[in-house]
């Protein structure tokens, strides 16, 4: 799967770079711009999934008051409470794992891009303060941005939940942000640049979509 995606992405990236290079000949600009354009196109392709995820998040927020009532009503019978909660989820066509799907899909893409940026001929090309996109950020700016943008973009995907679930989600979010920050210190600047731009676009997209969708009536 990874090799298949890598092959497609390499051809796709090279095609975009050829177009960008026709306008911007300087490799210290063209490769960085290509990564930005490439990231935007990937986000556009994932837009249908993002729309579905945002709708699910908004619906999840809307049904939380009913979920809390059920949990309070059947607090002495957790199994019955779980059954009733799942019934509400089914009636309102939401999944408690719906918000995780976009992030899970990002992982094979990220792994494929790890190989892509190892096989694309961009040796020595830099971008902004990065003198070489094949190497890690010497100023540690991108790794820090990676952690910050991962936290806020993931947080923007989460809907309102009960206190325990919210605490668990927050802990996982912080852990994931720390993980990406740590890994970004080792990854090539090109890959981390992609991840930071991807997170920024995703955050903006989620905020705009949440404003667009109104909370639905609970069935």
C-alpha positions, 0 to 999 in steps of 0.5 A: 500500500505504501509503495503504491501511494509513494509511486503515485505521489512521486509522479504527482509531486514531480508533475506539480514541480515541473509546473512551478519550476516553469514559473519559479526557476530558483530551487530554493523557492520552487520546491517549497512552493511545490510542497505547499501546492501539493499539500493544498491539493491533498487537502482538497481531495480529502475534503469529502471526508472532512465534510462527513467528519465535521457533520458527525462532530456537530451531531455528536455535540448536539446529542451530548445532553441526551447522552448525559441524561441516559448515563445519569438515569442508568448510572447503576446499570452501565451495560443498559446505559451503553445500549441506550447511548449506542441507540441514540448514536444509531438514530442520529447516524453518528459514530463515536469514532467518526472524528478519528477517521481523518487522522487515521487516513493521514498516517499512510499518506504521511508514511508514503510521503516519507519515502517520497521526499527520500526519492525526489531529486531536490538535494540542496534545495532550501526554503525560507530559513531552511538551507536544505529541505533534505535535512531537519530544521536547524532552528527547530522552528518547524518541529515546534510548529508541528506540535502546536498545529497538531494539537490545535488541528486535532482539537478542532475535530473533537466534539463536545463529550462527557467529562471523562471522554473529553479528558481522555481525548485531551490526553491523547491529543497532547500525547500525539502532539508531543510525539509529532514534535519529537519525531519532527526533530529527526524528519527532513524539513520537507516532510515537516513542512508538509505536515505543518501546512496540512495541519494549518489548512485542516484547522482553518477548514474545520473552523469554517465548516463548524460555523457553516453547519448548525446543530441538528435537532436530536431525534 
